Amino acid sequence: MVMKTRIQDVIVFIAGSATYEESLAVYNINKQNPNIKVILGGTTIHNFQSFSNEIVSATNGTTPRYKPRSH
């Protein structure tokens, strides 16, 4: 007996960081495919400032420091 199953839930985890653009892409995939649920995760979510800081740190050979967001 062969069972044909369809993927319904997908978890995308980016080790490092995800961006708002990637989040928008996942949103659009979910919107266009109502039978599939894609969830995006990552160790951080980048904005322009945090991404720029990471680039500068990489060129200096240092580790970027992230400030926790206050809610």
TIVO-2410 file (N, C-alpha, C; in nm, 3 decimals):
# residues 71
REC num residu      c1      c2      c3 atome chaine
REC   1      M   0.084  -0.117   0.000     N      A
REC   1      M   0.000   0.000   0.000    CA      A
REC   1      M   0.089   0.124   0.000     C      A
REC   2      V   0.068   0.211  -0.095     N      A
REC   2      V   0.146   0.335  -0.105    CA      A
REC   2      V   0.057   0.451  -0.063     C      A
REC   3      M   0.106   0.526   0.035     N      A
REC   3      M   0.029   0.643   0.081    CA      A
REC   3      M   0.085   0.767   0.015     C      A
REC   4      K  -0.002   0.846  -0.042     N      A
REC   4      K   0.039   0.973  -0.099    CA      A
REC   4      K   0.001   1.082  -0.002     C      A
REC   5      T   0.101   1.147   0.052     N      A
REC   5      T   0.075   1.256   0.146    CA      A
REC   5      T   0.127   1.386   0.089     C      A
REC   6      R   0.060   1.492   0.124     N      A
REC   6      R   0.102   1.625   0.080    CA      A
REC   6      R   0.162   1.698   0.199     C      A
REC   7      I   0.264   1.773   0.172     N      A
REC   7      I   0.324   1.855   0.276    CA      A
REC   7      I   0.229   1.969   0.307     C      A
REC   8      Q   0.200   1.987   0.436     N      A
REC   8      Q   0.109   2.094   0.477    CA      A
REC   8      Q   0.178   2.198   0.563     C      A
REC   9      D   0.277   2.158   0.639     N      A
REC   9      D   0.348   2.250   0.728    CA      A
REC   9      D   0.497   2.247   0.697     C      A
REC  10      V   0.554   2.366   0.678     N      A
REC  10      V   0.696   2.378   0.649    CA      A
REC  10      V   0.756   2.478   0.746     C      A
REC  11      I   0.865   2.440   0.811     N      A
REC  11      I   0.936   2.531   0.900    CA      A
REC  11      I   1.069   2.566   0.834     C      A
REC  12      V   1.092   2.694   0.814     N      A
REC  12      V   1.218   2.744   0.760    CA      A
REC  12      V   1.289   2.816   0.873     C      A
REC  13      F   1.403   2.762   0.917     N      A
REC  13      F   1.480   2.825   1.024    CA      A
REC  13      F   1.614   2.866   0.967     C      A
REC  14      I   1.645   2.993   0.980     N      A
REC  14      I   1.771   3.045   0.929    CA      A
REC  14      I   1.867   3.061   1.046     C      A
REC  15      A   1.970   2.977   1.048     N      A
REC  15      A   2.072   2.989   1.153    CA      A
REC  15      A   2.156   3.111   1.119     C      A
REC  16      G   2.147   3.210   1.200     N      A
REC  16      G   2.210   3.338   1.172    CA      A
REC  16      G   2.104   3.444   1.185     C      A
REC  17      S   2.041   3.477   1.076     N      A
REC  17      S   1.938   3.580   1.086    CA      A
REC  17      S   1.848   3.579   0.964     C      A
REC  18      A   1.726   3.620   0.987     N      A
REC  18      A   1.628   3.635   0.880    CA      A
REC  18      A   1.605   3.785   0.859     C      A
REC  19      T   1.552   3.820   0.744     N      A
REC  19      T   1.526   3.960   0.714    CA      A
REC  19      T   1.375   3.982   0.699     C      A
REC  20      Y   1.336   4.107   0.701     N      A
REC  20      Y   1.195   4.139   0.679    CA      A
REC  20      Y   1.153   4.101   0.537     C      A
REC  21      E   1.246   4.108   0.442     N      A
REC  21      E   1.214   4.068   0.305    CA      A
REC  21      E   1.183   3.919   0.297     C      A
REC  22      E   1.259   3.839   0.371     N      A
REC  22      E   1.232   3.695   0.375    CA      A
REC  22      E   1.098   3.667   0.443     C      A
REC  23      S   1.069   3.745   0.544     N      A
REC  23      S   0.939   3.733   0.610    CA      A
REC  23      S   0.826   3.766   0.514     C      A
REC  24      L   0.845   3.869   0.434     N      A
REC  24      L   0.744   3.906   0.334    CA      A
REC  24      L   0.727   3.794   0.231     C      A
REC  25      A   0.837   3.732   0.190     N      A
REC  25      A   0.829   3.621   0.094    CA      A
REC  25      A   0.748   3.506   0.152     C      A
REC  26      V   0.770   3.473   0.279     N      A
REC  26      V   0.694   3.366   0.345    CA      A
REC  26      V   0.546   3.405   0.354     C      A
REC  27      Y   0.519   3.530   0.386     N      A
REC  27      Y   0.381   3.579   0.391    CA      A
REC  27      Y   0.313   3.558   0.255     C      A
REC  28      N   0.381   3.596   0.148     N      A
REC  28      N   0.323   3.582   0.014    CA      A
REC  28      N   0.303   3.436  -0.025     C      A
REC  29      I   0.396   3.349   0.014     N      A
REC  29      I   0.379   3.206  -0.013    CA      A
REC  29      I   0.254   3.155   0.059     C      A
REC  30      N   0.238   3.193   0.186     N      A
REC  30      N   0.121   3.149   0.262    CA      A
REC  30      N  -0.008   3.203   0.202     C      A
REC  31      K  -0.003   3.326   0.155     N      A
REC  31      K  -0.122   3.388   0.096    CA      A
REC  31      K  -0.162   3.320  -0.034     C      A
REC  32      Q  -0.063   3.282  -0.115     N      A
REC  32      Q  -0.090   3.221  -0.245    CA      A
REC  32      Q  -0.118   3.071  -0.237     C      A
REC  33      N  -0.083   3.008  -0.126     N      A
REC  33      N  -0.099   2.863  -0.109    CA      A
REC  33      N  -0.171   2.833   0.022     C      A
REC  34      P  -0.302   2.848   0.025     N      A
REC  34      P  -0.375   2.832   0.152    CA      A
REC  34      P  -0.369   2.692   0.213     C      A
REC  35      N  -0.330   2.592   0.136     N      A
REC  35      N  -0.323   2.455   0.189    CA      A
REC  35      N  -0.188   2.423   0.252     C      A
REC  36      I  -0.094   2.517   0.243     N      A
REC  36      I   0.039   2.497   0.300    CA      A
REC  36      I   0.066   2.610   0.399     C      A
REC  37      K   0.122   2.575   0.515     N      A
REC  37      K   0.158   2.677   0.614    CA      A
REC  37      K   0.309   2.677   0.629     C      A
REC  38      V   0.371   2.791   0.595     N      A
REC  38      V   0.516   2.807   0.608    CA      A
REC  38      V   0.541   2.898   0.728     C      A
REC  39      I   0.632   2.855   0.815     N      A
REC  39      I   0.669   2.932   0.933    CA      A
REC  39      I   0.817   2.966   0.921     C      A
REC  40      L   0.850   3.094   0.939     N      A
REC  40      L   0.988   3.141   0.931    CA      A
REC  40      L   1.043   3.167   1.070     C      A
REC  41      G   1.162   3.118   1.096     N      A
REC  41      G   1.229   3.144   1.222    CA      A
REC  41      G   1.376   3.170   1.199     C      A
REC  42      G   1.439   3.227   1.298     N      A
REC  42      G   1.582   3.255   1.289    CA      A
REC  42      G   1.634   3.297   1.425     C      A
REC  43      T   1.765   3.301   1.437     N      A
REC  43      T   1.822   3.342   1.565    CA      A
REC  43      T   1.803   3.491   1.589     C      A
REC  44      T   1.793   3.570   1.482     N      A
REC  44      T   1.761   3.713   1.492    CA      A
REC  44      T   1.682   3.753   1.368     C      A
REC  45      I   1.618   3.868   1.377     N      A
REC  45      I   1.553   3.929   1.261    CA      A
REC  45      I   1.629   4.057   1.231     C      A
REC  46      H   1.685   4.065   1.111     N      A
REC  46      H   1.763   4.182   1.074    CA      A
REC  46      H   1.675   4.296   1.026     C      A
REC  47      N   1.718   4.417   1.060     N      A
REC  47      N   1.671   4.537   0.992    CA      A
REC  47      N   1.794   4.599   0.929     C      A
REC  48      F   1.780   4.715   0.867     N      A
REC  48      F   1.894   4.774   0.798    CA      A
REC  48      F   2.010   4.800   0.893     C      A
REC  49      Q   1.980   4.854   1.011     N      A
REC  49      Q   2.087   4.888   1.106    CA      A
REC  49      Q   2.162   4.765   1.155     C      A
REC  50      S   2.090   4.661   1.194     N      A
REC  50      S   2.158   4.542   1.245    CA      A
REC  50      S   2.237   4.472   1.135     C      A
REC  51      F   2.185   4.473   1.012     N      A
REC  51      F   2.257   4.413   0.900    CA      A
REC  51      F   2.385   4.492   0.872     C      A
REC  52      S   2.375   4.625   0.872     N      A
REC  52      S   2.493   4.710   0.850    CA      A
REC  52      S   2.598   4.686   0.958     C      A
REC  53      N   2.553   4.676   1.083     N      A
REC  53      N   2.646   4.650   1.193    CA      A
REC  53      N   2.718   4.517   1.175     C      A
REC  54      E   2.647   4.416   1.126     N      A
REC  54      E   2.709   4.286   1.105    CA      A
REC  54      E   2.814   4.292   0.995     C      A
REC  55      I   2.785   4.366   0.889     N      A
REC  55      I   2.883   4.382   0.780    CA      A
REC  55      I   3.008   4.451   0.831     C      A
REC  56      V   2.990   4.560   0.906     N      A
REC  56      V   3.105   4.634   0.961    CA      A
REC  56      V   3.185   4.544   1.054     C      A
REC  57      S   3.117   4.469   1.139     N      A
REC  57      S   3.186   4.378   1.232    CA      A
REC  57      S   3.265   4.272   1.157     C      A
REC  58      A   3.207   4.221   1.049     N      A
REC  58      A   3.276   4.118   0.971    CA      A
REC  58      A   3.403   4.173   0.907     C      A
REC  59      T   3.399   4.297   0.861     N      A
REC  59      T   3.518   4.355   0.799    CA      A
REC  59      T   3.623   4.392   0.903     C      A
REC  60      N   3.581   4.416   1.027     N      A
REC  60      N   3.675   4.448   1.135    CA      A
REC  60      N   3.725   4.324   1.208     C      A
REC  61      G   3.664   4.210   1.181     N      A
REC  61      G   3.702   4.087   1.251    CA      A
REC  61      G   3.649   4.080   1.393     C      A
REC  62      T   3.540   4.151   1.420     N      A
REC  62      T   3.479   4.149   1.553    CA      A
REC  62      T   3.344   4.080   1.547     C      A
REC  63      T   3.288   4.053   1.663     N      A
REC  63      T   3.157   3.991   1.672    CA      A
REC  63      T   3.053   4.100   1.695     C      A
REC  64      P   2.947   4.103   1.614     N      A
REC  64      P   2.844   4.206   1.635    CA      A
REC  64      P   2.770   4.185   1.766     C      A
REC  65      R   2.731   4.292   1.827     N      A
REC  65      R   2.654   4.286   1.951    CA      A
REC  65      R   2.514   4.340   1.923     C      A
REC  66      Y   2.415   4.262   1.962     N      A
REC  66      Y   2.276   4.301   1.939    CA      A
REC  66      Y   2.216   4.353   2.068     C      A
REC  67      K   2.149   4.464   2.057     N      A
REC  67      K   2.080   4.519   2.173    CA      A
REC  67      K   1.942   4.456   2.180     C      A
REC  68      P   1.903   4.404   2.296     N      A
REC  68      P   1.768   4.348   2.307    CA      A
REC  68      P   1.665   4.458   2.290     C      A
REC  69      R   1.557   4.424   2.222     N      A
REC  69      R   1.448   4.521   2.204    CA      A
REC  69      R   1.368   4.531   2.332     C      A
REC  70      S   1.333   4.652   2.368     N      A
REC  70      S   1.244   4.669   2.483    CA      A
REC  70      S   1.102   4.675   2.430     C      A
REC  71      H   1.012   4.611   2.500     N      A
REC  71      H   0.872   4.603   2.454    CA      A
REC  71      H   0.787   4.697   2.532     C      A
***
